[in-house]
Amino acid sequence: MTAHSLTAEDVAIFLRTNPSFFQEHADIFADLRVPHPHEARAISLGERQIMVLRAKAKDLEWKLSGLVNNASGNEKITRTLTAWCARMLAEPDSAKLPALVVHHLADLFGLPDTTLRLWGIDTRLPDNITDDVSDETKQWVESLRTPYCGPAKDSLVASWLGPDIQSIAAVPLRRPEAGALLGVLVFGAADGERFTPDMGTAFLEILGELAGAALTRLAPPAP
């Protein structure tokens, strides 16, 4: 191999395949100088390596901080969700369950625009829980295999929420044993990006299952 044909890649391959090179030529290793990544000067190879390790350590520190924050947030949600479930289980008056569902989930999500509609219910409930539900809306909710997340514009349930709502999440509520539809839980947000079609819905599905199971107490026995 001549000097003219030697490339940087050739040098890199040689050093990778000959790890003892710098051990055998320690004087070269000690005298090597490389450009400083942020300043117009040269530094030793050892100093450059230390800088790389420090940068990696800083990156890991940021990632660890993010994991700790996520864990703290998840723990808070878990505690709140557990308290919500406990309140529903302990409520002796089943007619109060719809209000419990709405108010506590509004606090959990930090969304004051949360509403609920039920149909096929035995117990007499306030009109704002049972009215304004057209057959078209019921059919739309029935067609949802997973919660709907997306823009409020032109949505069949957007009129149940405030005028400033830009995005919504609609969660079907079903009997746990039969899967029969009981109603729908709707969250609204003024932020158009709060609920988007590409977001995950696993947590919303859990909320729907828990709320549906609790509200089954209001429905007639399954055939």
N, C-alpha and C positions, 0 to 999 in steps of 0.2 A: 504494500500500500504506500503510495507516494504522498508527499505533503500536499500536493494539489488535489488529491482525491479524498483526503481525510475530512470528514464532516463532524459537526457537533454531535450528531446522533451516533457516529462511530465512537467518539470519545465516551459518550454516556454508556453505550453498550459495553465498552471495554472496562469502565470502572465498575459497572454492575457485575460483570462476570469475573472480575479480579479484585475481590474485596480486600485482599492483603496488600494491594498496591501502596496505599498510604502508610501501612505498617512498615513496609520495606523502604519507603521513601518519606520518612517522617519529616525531614527538613522541608520538603515541598509542601506538605500539608500545613506546616507551621507558617510558611511564608506566603501562602495563597491569600490574595486580596480580591474581594468581590464588590460590586457596586452596592451602595446603601439603597434600600428600596424607596426611601423618602427624602434623601439628601444627596447633594452633589459631591459625594466623597466615597472612598473605598473603605471597607472594613474587613476584618479577618473572617475566614470561613467559620471559625468557631463562634464568633459574635453573631454572624448571620444566622447560624443554626439556632442560637439562643433566641433570637428575635422570632424565628419561625415557630419555635416551641411556645413562646409567650403568646403569640397570636392564636395558636391552636388552643391553648389553655383558656384564653379570653373567650373564644368561640364556645368552648365547652361550658364555661361559666354562664354565658348567656342562655345556652340551651337548658342547662340545669335550672336556672331561674325561671324559665318558661314552664318547665315541667312542674316545678313547685307551685307556681301560680295556678296552673291548670288543675293540679291536685286539690289545691285549696278551694278553687271554684267548684269543682265536682263534689267535694265534701259538703260545701254549703248547700248545693242543690239537693244532694241526697238527704241532708237533715231536713230541709224544707219539705221535700216530697214525702218523707216519712211522717212528718208532723201532719201534713195534709191528709194522708191515708188514715192516720190515727184518728183525726177529727171526724172523718167520714164514718169510720167503724164505730166510734163512740156516740154518734148522733142518734138519739132514740126516735126523733121525729123525722121520718123519711121525707116529708114535704119540705124540709129545710135543706135537703141535700143539693138541689140545683144552685142555691145561693152559695153554699159552701164551695162547690166546685168552681163557680165563676170567681168569687172574691179571692180565694186562696191561690188559684192559678194566675190571676191577674198580678198578685203580689210576687209569685214565683218568677214570672217572666218580666216583671216591671212594665206591664202593659195594662193601662186602665181600660182600654177598649177591648174587653173580652165579653163575649155573650154566648148564650146557650139557647138552643131550640130543641124541644122534645115533642114527639107525637106518639099516639097509641098508648097513652098513659092513663091509668085508672084514677089516680089521686088528682083532686082539683088543684091546679097550679095557677100562679099569676099569668095574666094574658101575655105579658112580655116574654114568657117562656114557651108559650104554645101557639101564638098567633103569627101572622105573616109568613106562613110556610106553605107555599104553593106546591101543587103536585109536581111541577117541573123541578122545583128545588129538591124535593124528596127524591126524585129520580136521579138528579145529578149527584146527590150525596150517596145514594145507593150504588152508583157506578164507580165511586172512588175505592180503589183497592188499597191505596195508601193516602195519608193526608195530602190535601192540596196546598201547595205553597206558591204564591205568585202575586201578580198585580191585582189590586182591588177593582180596577176599572172593568166595567162590564160584568163583574161577578154577580151571581144570583144572591149572594148573602151580604154584599157590601152595604146594602141599605140598612142593615141591622146595626151598623157601626156609625161612628162620627163622620162628619163631612171631610175631615182632613186625612183620613186613612188612605195610604198609598199602596200598602201590601198587606196580604192576609194569609192566615193559615186556617184551613177548615179541616177538622178532625172528626171523622164518623164515629158515632158511639153505638156499640152493638152489645147484645146479650152475650156473655162469655160462653154459655152452653150451646146456644142455637145459632148465634151469629145474626139474629134478626136485628134490624136497624131500630134504634131508639131515638136518635136525633143527631145533632151535630154541635160541636164545640168550635167557636170561631174566635181567633185572635186577630187583632188589627194593629197596625203600626203606621205612624206618620212617615217613617223612613221607608222609601221604596225598595231598599236593599235588605230590610230586616228579614223578609220572607221571600225567597227566590226559588224558581223551579228546580234549580240544580242543588239545593241544599239537602242534607240528610234529614230523614224524617223518623229515625228510629226512636228518639226520645218522645216525639209527638205521638207515635204509635203506642208507646208505653202509657202516656197520659190518657189516651183514648181508651185503652183496655181497662185501666183502673177506674176512670170515671164511668165507663159503661157498666162495669161490674157493680159499682155503688148504686147507680141510678136504676139498675134492674129491680131494686126494691119497690120502685114506683109503678112498674109495669105489671100487667096481668100475668098469671102463670103461663109459661110456655106450653103449647099443646103437646 
